[in-house]
């Protein structure tokens, strides 16, 4: 592969970072910050992360790791085989960016118009490289194999996780970890929770078709799709706590609506859509069925034709207790109990890491990255940034948690 044709940094330009003893945290921190800033400047959208993928490969291969891929168009993985026999566990990072303009004034601001790493996937990728490098320096402590893999298109529907699974990334794996930066948690702290830690996320669209337009002066002579749509929306907002257990968090949010253009013409159709989110996976089918049933019942009752369609996204992330315990014990050993933030309630956001957990036990860890107002902007904010000093301790902690879990499983 000729790196001069790939628009990524050539190995010679990163060898000075890798030339030191990367088992030393400061050398590793230099590498991870350099990697993260390159990715932040050069973001790419889901399933188009070709330069991102080539850059990740260049960094890993320069370090001497053997890279397997592509999987799912732009995905990659490396296996770190320990000196002792044992099972395989995984660590996943997502590599795609968002279609949002970067509004920060920093030297590593995105150079790609309308695309930016505003959900921390650049940091996730850098930390995963850190995990791989750290474990490579500690093969003597590994009882089994650690697979570190880099997944495209976490943000899209359908997302990249099912594609990676299709292409075999989970073969032979008995457990999997992931991490997500969290600007609401102080740097140096780690958010842990057993059970549902995120919600599912499924999209819906409802199209109300009247068949003809009407005059706004005589609505009684027309089938009004906007009025009908509002009746459907009102019923949908009342579903929570009526069709599902109110003790299990769920959200229905209508976020877009499209209808006519004229102020005095009742349009011939209206369309609206949004998402429904559940922390109990079994509730997804309940909401899907009720949304479709309600829309058609109300719409057809008022003389309209109604079409409903869905884009089914990620299920909830449900953290496994054994894996969370391995992380918790590692954090206490390295940094003390005060470094743990016990997450009180699940996020209603979604993470496609959940797809892996349909196959193997897993755990998603939150990494605190807030140390100033500049790093307190919420995920997807156009000014989002992180405290980069949080990446290396997180990589080392996660690597040690994997070492701990493999030793437990091998014994």
C-alpha positions as CSV (number, residue, x, y, z in Angstrom):
1,X,0.0,0.0,0.0
2,X,1.4,3.4,-1.0
3,X,0.5,5.8,1.8
4,X,1.3,8.7,-0.6
5,X,-1.9,7.9,-2.4
6,X,-4.1,7.8,0.7
7,X,-4.1,11.3,2.1
8,X,-2.9,10.1,5.5
9,X,0.3,10.7,7.4
10,X,3.1,8.5,6.2
11,X,4.7,6.2,8.8
12,X,7.9,8.4,8.8
13,X,5.8,11.3,10.2
14,X,4.6,9.3,13.2
15,X,7.7,7.1,13.8
16,X,9.1,9.8,16.2
17,X,6.1,9.3,18.4
18,X,6.3,5.6,18.3
19,X,10.1,5.4,18.8
20,X,9.9,5.9,22.5
21,X,8.9,3.3,25.1
22,X,5.1,3.3,24.7
23,X,4.7,1.4,27.9
24,X,5.4,4.8,29.5
25,X,2.2,6.8,29.9
26,X,3.7,10.1,28.6
27,X,4.9,8.5,25.4
28,X,1.5,6.9,24.9
29,X,-0.3,10.2,25.6
30,X,1.7,11.9,22.9
31,X,0.7,9.3,20.4
32,X,-3.0,9.4,21.4
33,X,-3.3,13.2,21.3
34,X,-1.6,13.2,17.9
35,X,-4.0,10.5,16.6
36,X,-7.1,12.2,18.0
37,X,-6.2,15.6,16.5
38,X,-5.5,14.2,13.1
39,X,-8.8,12.4,13.1
40,X,-10.6,15.5,14.4
41,X,-9.2,17.6,11.6
42,X,-10.1,15.0,9.0
43,X,-13.6,13.6,9.8
44,X,-15.6,11.4,7.5
45,X,-19.2,10.2,7.5
46,X,-20.4,6.7,8.1
47,X,-19.3,4.0,5.5
48,X,-17.1,6.7,3.8
49,X,-14.3,6.6,6.4
50,X,-11.7,5.5,3.8
51,X,-8.9,7.9,4.8
52,X,-9.8,7.3,8.5
53,X,-9.4,3.6,8.0
54,X,-6.1,3.9,6.2
55,X,-4.8,6.2,8.9
56,X,-5.7,3.8,11.6
57,X,-4.1,1.0,9.7
58,X,-0.9,3.1,9.2
59,X,-0.6,3.8,12.9
60,X,-1.2,0.2,14.0
61,X,1.1,-1.3,11.3
62,X,3.8,1.2,12.1
63,X,3.7,-0.1,15.7
64,X,4.1,-3.7,14.4
65,X,0.5,-4.9,14.8
66,X,-1.1,-7.0,12.1
67,X,-4.3,-5.4,10.8
68,X,-7.2,-7.4,9.4
69,X,-9.8,-5.8,7.2
70,X,-11.6,-4.2,5.7
71,X,-14.8,-5.4,7.3
72,X,-18.1,-3.6,6.7
73,X,-16.4,-1.4,4.0
74,X,-14.0,0.5,6.3
75,X,-13.8,-1.5,9.6
76,X,-10.6,-3.1,10.9
77,X,-9.3,-5.2,13.8
78,X,-6.1,-6.4,15.4
79,X,-5.6,-9.4,17.6
80,X,-3.2,-9.2,20.5
81,X,-2.5,-12.9,21.4
82,X,-1.3,-13.3,25.0
83,X,1.6,-15.5,26.2
84,X,-0.9,-17.7,28.1
85,X,-3.9,-19.7,26.7
86,X,-7.4,-18.5,27.3
87,X,-10.5,-17.1,25.6
88,X,-11.0,-14.1,23.3
89,X,-12.6,-10.9,24.4
90,X,-13.0,-7.7,22.4
91,X,-12.9,-3.9,22.6
92,X,-14.8,-1.8,20.0
93,X,-14.3,1.7,18.8
94,X,-16.5,3.7,16.4
95,X,-14.8,5.8,13.7
96,X,-17.5,7.9,11.9
97,X,-18.3,11.6,12.3
98,X,-21.4,13.7,12.2
99,X,-22.9,16.0,9.4
100,X,-22.5,19.1,11.6
101,X,-20.2,22.1,11.1
102,X,-17.4,22.4,13.6
103,X,-17.7,25.8,15.3
104,X,-14.6,25.6,17.6
105,X,-11.6,27.9,17.3
106,X,-8.8,25.4,17.8
107,X,-5.8,24.4,15.7
108,X,-7.3,20.9,15.1
109,X,-10.7,22.2,14.0
110,X,-12.3,20.1,11.2
111,X,-11.2,21.0,7.7
112,X,-14.1,19.1,6.1
113,X,-17.0,21.5,5.5
114,X,-20.2,20.4,7.4
115,X,-18.6,17.3,8.9
116,X,-17.1,17.1,12.5
117,X,-16.3,14.7,15.3
118,X,-18.8,16.1,17.7
119,X,-19.6,12.8,19.5
120,X,-16.1,11.8,20.4
121,X,-15.5,9.0,18.0
122,X,-12.1,10.4,17.2
123,X,-11.2,10.0,20.9
124,X,-12.8,6.6,20.9
125,X,-10.5,5.5,18.1
126,X,-7.5,7.0,19.7
127,X,-8.2,5.3,23.0
128,X,-8.8,2.0,21.2
129,X,-5.3,2.4,19.6
130,X,-4.1,3.0,23.1
131,X,-5.7,-0.2,24.4
132,X,-4.1,-2.2,21.5
133,X,-0.6,-0.6,22.1
134,X,-0.9,-1.1,25.8
135,X,-1.9,-4.7,25.6
136,X,0.8,-5.4,23.0
137,X,3.3,-4.3,25.6
138,X,1.7,-6.6,28.2
139,X,1.3,-9.9,26.3
140,X,3.0,-11.6,29.2
141,X,-0.1,-10.8,31.3
142,X,-2.7,-11.8,28.8
143,X,-4.5,-15.2,29.3
144,X,-6.0,-15.4,25.9
145,X,-6.6,-13.0,23.0
146,X,-7.8,-9.4,22.9
147,X,-9.4,-8.2,19.7
148,X,-9.5,-4.4,19.3
149,X,-11.8,-3.5,16.4
150,X,-12.8,-0.3,14.7
151,X,-16.3,0.0,13.4
152,X,-17.8,2.4,10.8
153,X,-21.2,4.2,10.8
154,X,-22.3,4.1,14.4
155,X,-24.5,7.1,13.8
156,X,-26.4,5.7,10.8
157,X,-29.5,3.5,10.4
158,X,-28.8,0.8,9.5
159,X,-25.6,1.1,11.4
160,X,-22.2,-0.5,11.2
161,X,-22.4,-3.0,14.0
162,X,-24.6,-5.5,12.2
163,X,-22.3,-5.3,9.2
164,X,-19.2,-6.0,11.4
165,X,-21.0,-9.0,12.9
166,X,-22.0,-10.2,9.5
167,X,-18.3,-10.0,8.5
168,X,-17.2,-12.1,11.4
169,X,-15.8,-9.7,14.0
170,X,-17.4,-11.6,16.9
171,X,-16.2,-15.1,15.8
172,X,-14.7,-16.8,18.8
173,X,-15.3,-13.9,21.1
174,X,-16.8,-14.4,24.6
175,X,-17.2,-10.8,25.8
176,X,-16.8,-7.3,24.5
177,X,-16.1,-3.8,25.9
178,X,-16.6,-0.3,24.6
179,X,-16.3,3.2,26.0
180,X,-18.0,6.6,25.3
181,X,-16.7,10.0,26.3
182,X,-19.0,11.9,28.6
183,X,-18.8,15.7,28.9
184,X,-21.1,15.6,31.9
185,X,-18.6,13.6,34.0
186,X,-15.4,15.1,35.4
187,X,-12.1,14.0,33.8
188,X,-10.5,11.2,35.7
189,X,-13.9,9.6,36.6
190,X,-15.6,6.7,35.0
191,X,-19.3,6.1,34.7
192,X,-20.5,2.6,35.5
193,X,-23.9,0.9,35.5
194,X,-25.1,-2.6,35.4
195,X,-28.2,-3.4,33.4
196,X,-29.8,-1.0,30.8
197,X,-27.4,1.9,30.3
198,X,-28.9,3.3,27.1
199,X,-32.2,3.1,25.3
200,X,-33.2,1.7,21.9
201,X,-33.8,4.1,19.1
202,X,-36.2,3.4,16.2
203,X,-37.5,5.9,13.7
204,X,-41.1,6.2,12.4
205,X,-42.8,8.2,9.6
206,X,-46.5,8.7,9.2
207,X,-48.0,10.0,5.9
208,X,-51.6,11.2,6.0
209,X,-53.1,11.3,2.5
210,X,-56.3,13.1,1.8
211,X,-56.4,12.6,-1.9
212,X,-57.3,16.2,-2.8
213,X,-56.9,19.7,-1.6
214,X,-59.5,22.0,-0.2
215,X,-60.3,25.6,0.6
216,X,-59.4,27.0,4.0
217,X,-62.8,28.8,4.1
218,X,-64.7,25.5,3.8
219,X,-62.8,22.9,5.8
220,X,-66.0,20.9,6.3
221,X,-65.9,20.1,2.6
222,X,-62.4,18.7,2.7
223,X,-60.4,16.0,4.4
224,X,-57.8,17.9,6.3
225,X,-54.6,15.9,6.7
226,X,-53.0,18.4,9.0
227,X,-55.9,18.3,11.5
228,X,-55.8,14.5,11.3
229,X,-52.1,14.4,11.8
230,X,-52.5,16.4,15.0
231,X,-55.0,13.9,16.3
232,X,-52.6,11.1,15.6
233,X,-49.7,12.9,17.3
234,X,-51.8,13.7,20.3
235,X,-52.7,10.0,20.8
236,X,-49.0,9.0,20.3
237,X,-47.9,11.4,23.1
238,X,-50.3,9.8,25.4
239,X,-49.0,6.2,24.9
240,X,-46.3,6.5,27.5
241,X,-47.3,4.8,30.7
242,X,-50.5,3.5,29.1
243,X,-49.2,0.8,26.7
244,X,-45.9,0.2,28.6
245,X,-44.8,-0.1,32.2
246,X,-44.2,3.5,33.5
247,X,-41.4,2.1,35.7
248,X,-39.4,1.4,32.5
249,X,-38.3,4.6,30.8
250,X,-39.6,5.3,27.3
251,X,-39.8,8.3,25.0
252,X,-41.8,9.2,22.0
253,X,-40.6,12.4,20.2
254,X,-42.0,13.9,17.0
255,X,-39.3,15.9,15.5
256,X,-40.3,16.7,11.9
257,X,-43.4,17.7,10.0
258,X,-44.1,18.6,6.4
259,X,-47.4,19.7,4.8
260,X,-48.7,22.4,2.3
261,X,-47.2,25.7,1.2
262,X,-50.2,28.0,0.8
263,X,-51.9,29.8,3.7
264,X,-55.4,29.3,2.3
265,X,-55.2,25.8,0.9
266,X,-55.8,22.6,2.9
267,X,-53.1,20.4,1.5
268,X,-53.7,16.9,0.0
269,X,-51.3,15.3,2.5
270,X,-49.2,15.7,5.6
271,X,-46.2,13.8,6.9
272,X,-44.5,13.7,10.3
273,X,-41.9,11.5,12.0
274,X,-39.6,11.1,14.9
275,X,-38.2,8.4,17.2
276,X,-39.4,6.1,20.0
277,X,-36.9,4.9,22.6
278,X,-37.2,2.2,25.2
279,X,-34.9,0.8,27.9
280,X,-36.8,-2.5,27.8
281,X,-36.2,-4.2,24.5
282,X,-39.5,-6.0,24.6
283,X,-41.3,-2.6,24.6
284,X,-40.0,-1.8,21.1
285,X,-42.5,-4.1,19.4
286,X,-45.3,-2.8,21.6
287,X,-44.7,0.8,20.6
288,X,-44.2,-0.1,16.9
289,X,-47.5,-1.9,16.8
290,X,-49.4,0.8,18.7
291,X,-48.0,3.7,16.6
292,X,-49.1,1.9,13.4
293,X,-52.5,0.9,14.7
294,X,-53.3,4.4,16.1
295,X,-52.2,6.2,13.0
296,X,-54.3,4.1,10.7
297,X,-57.3,3.9,13.0
298,X,-57.5,7.7,13.5
299,X,-56.6,8.6,9.9
300,X,-59.0,6.2,8.3
301,X,-61.7,7.1,10.7
302,X,-61.5,10.7,9.3
303,X,-61.5,9.6,5.7
304,X,-57.7,9.7,5.0
305,X,-55.3,7.0,3.8
306,X,-52.4,6.5,6.2
307,X,-49.0,5.0,5.5
308,X,-46.6,4.2,8.3
309,X,-43.0,3.0,8.0
310,X,-40.2,2.4,10.4
311,X,-36.4,2.3,10.4
312,X,-35.5,0.0,13.3
313,X,-32.2,1.1,14.9
314,X,-30.3,-0.2,17.9
315,X,-31.7,-2.1,20.9
316,X,-30.8,-0.9,24.4
317,X,-27.3,-1.4,25.7
318,X,-27.6,-3.8,28.7
319,X,-24.3,-4.0,30.7
320,X,-23.2,-7.3,32.0
321,X,-22.5,-7.4,35.7
322,X,-19.3,-9.5,35.5
323,X,-17.7,-7.2,33.0
324,X,-18.7,-4.1,35.0
325,X,-17.2,-5.7,38.1
326,X,-13.9,-6.3,36.3
327,X,-13.8,-2.6,35.4
328,X,-14.9,-1.5,38.8
329,X,-12.2,-3.5,40.5
330,X,-9.6,-2.2,38.1
331,X,-10.6,1.4,38.7
332,X,-10.5,1.0,42.5
333,X,-7.1,-0.7,42.3
334,X,-5.6,2.1,40.1
335,X,-7.4,5.2,41.1
336,X,-9.6,4.5,44.2
337,X,-13.3,4.4,44.8
338,X,-13.6,8.1,44.2
339,X,-12.8,7.7,40.5
340,X,-16.1,5.8,40.0
341,X,-19.3,7.7,39.0
342,X,-22.3,5.4,39.6
343,X,-24.7,6.3,36.8
344,X,-28.1,6.8,38.5
345,X,-30.4,6.4,35.5
346,X,-29.9,5.1,31.9
347,X,-29.5,7.5,29.0
348,X,-32.3,7.7,26.6
349,X,-29.7,8.1,23.8
350,X,-28.8,5.1,21.8
351,X,-25.6,3.2,21.0
352,X,-25.3,0.6,18.2
353,X,-22.8,-1.2,20.5
354,X,-26.0,-2.9,21.7
355,X,-26.1,-5.1,18.6
356,X,-23.0,-7.0,19.8
357,X,-24.7,-7.7,23.1
358,X,-27.3,-9.7,21.3
359,X,-24.5,-12.3,20.8
360,X,-22.0,-11.9,23.7
361,X,-22.0,-10.2,27.1
362,X,-20.7,-6.7,27.0
363,X,-20.2,-3.4,28.9
364,X,-20.2,0.2,27.8
365,X,-18.1,2.5,30.0
366,X,-18.5,6.3,30.2
367,X,-15.2,8.2,30.2
368,X,-15.3,11.6,32.0
369,X,-13.8,14.2,29.7
370,X,-14.8,17.5,31.3
371,X,-12.3,19.8,33.0
372,X,-13.4,23.3,31.9
373,X,-16.3,25.2,30.2
374,X,-14.6,24.4,26.8
375,X,-15.0,20.6,27.4
376,X,-18.5,20.8,29.0
377,X,-20.5,21.2,25.7
378,X,-22.9,18.3,25.3
379,X,-22.5,15.6,22.7
380,X,-23.4,16.7,19.1
381,X,-22.9,20.4,20.1
382,X,-21.0,22.3,17.4
383,X,-18.4,23.3,20.0
384,X,-17.9,19.9,21.5
385,X,-14.4,19.1,22.7
386,X,-12.7,16.9,25.3
387,X,-10.0,17.0,27.9
388,X,-7.4,15.0,25.9
389,X,-5.5,14.1,29.1
390,X,-8.3,11.7,30.0
391,X,-7.6,9.4,27.0
392,X,-4.4,7.7,28.2
393,X,-5.5,6.8,31.7
394,X,-8.7,5.4,30.2
395,X,-6.8,3.3,27.7
396,X,-4.6,1.8,30.4
397,X,-7.5,1.2,32.7
398,X,-9.5,-0.5,30.0
399,X,-6.5,-2.6,29.0
400,X,-6.0,-3.7,32.5
401,X,-9.7,-4.5,32.9
402,X,-9.4,-6.8,29.8
403,X,-6.3,-8.4,31.3
404,X,-8.3,-9.0,34.6
405,X,-11.3,-10.4,32.8
406,X,-9.3,-12.8,30.7
407,X,-7.4,-14.1,33.7
408,X,-10.7,-14.7,35.5
409,X,-12.2,-16.5,32.5
410,X,-9.1,-18.6,32.0
411,X,-8.9,-19.8,35.6
